[in-house]
């Protein structure tokens, strides 16, 4: 099920962070760097960001999410994250 995520809520922000961290760790390993900024986001950073979040749930589990900002006719994607446990299943499509 696809749902809007209230990232300002501490529990939701923690869910986002818990998914984001392992996903960006995989990316960092592939890129052979530790300079992926999202590896260092805190729950507070997520709560205070001005992005909108939409998540995909598999049952009760957040399997992936996208965040974006919309300005007039422009949508700027900031994050597209899929849990390593759900990768290669078409979630990011």
Steps between C-alpha positions, in 0.01 A plus 500: 500500500624850416455764772600857572749498788481761775876541539453760774377220728795358698401135448452546125829690471670211680344252254631710212847514654499126574432433132723774362814404691550145365394604151755781487764273654459269200533800267808624684665159469426486127643850455789422737440812707370602839408845373136420432332781699182306581707252703526769763138622520357492849136446580487874574642581157225295340230656716608854419559463126261671260449194279179303453529124555301216345567141603425153371405243762518125467257408777619700802855544367619817329672354193582822319430871480547808291535857619458809291438873495244658273533858379244621243527255209828344616538187713851449635572147629731504802502134608400173339567220746428128492581262781781262403259222603263608221746600229453384141124463543400808300418716801701799370315495168 
